[in-house]
Amino acid sequence: MTGFTKGSRSDDEWRQLLDGDRCRVLFHEATEPPFSSPLNEEKRAGTFICAACHQPLFTSDGKYDSGTGWPSFFQPIDPANIETRRDFRLLLPRTEYHCARCGGHQGHVFGDGPAPTGQRYCNNGLALLFVPEGEPLPELR
């Protein structure tokens, strides 16, 4: 499958910036195994950014333990930072979401999350980087 990119960089350019697993998750829609990401257990205050382009996507205030094995959030920092589309690769259609800036695949959103939104943004940890509160966010790339 070809990557879902917004044209900011070619696949070759992303491969030079990102390791193989991270590139496969972000631009070829692979999924990491559940419970494999240290970000699933991250409890510090801070910001979760797209691992490809560094756009801020979620804060620790919106993170919760969904029990699924992937970092989960009930709302993005700004809905405009996320784009969605239907995914028909499994028997039941799902809604996948991507970074609106670079097109990097983040995960899937489900309607079984906690209040106040009822949403569960189930994210691949490899698609995110965590910046602790008080540290500067990296420049967008």
GILIN-V49183 format. One record per run of one state. SS is the DSSP state (H for helix, E for strand, C for the rest). FROM is the first residue (numbers start at 1). TO is the last residue. If there is no record, write none. Layout:
SS,FROM,TO / SS,FROM,TO
This chain:
C,1,10 / H,11,17 / C,18,19 / H,20,28 / C,29,37 / H,38,41 / C,42,45 / E,46,50 / C,51,55 / E,56,59 / H,60,62 / E,63,64 / C,65,70 / E,71,73 / C,74,78 / H,79,81 / E,82,87 / C,88,93 / E,94,99 / C,100,104 / E,105,110 / C,111,119 / E,120,123 / C,124,124 / H,125,127 / E,128,132 / C,133,141
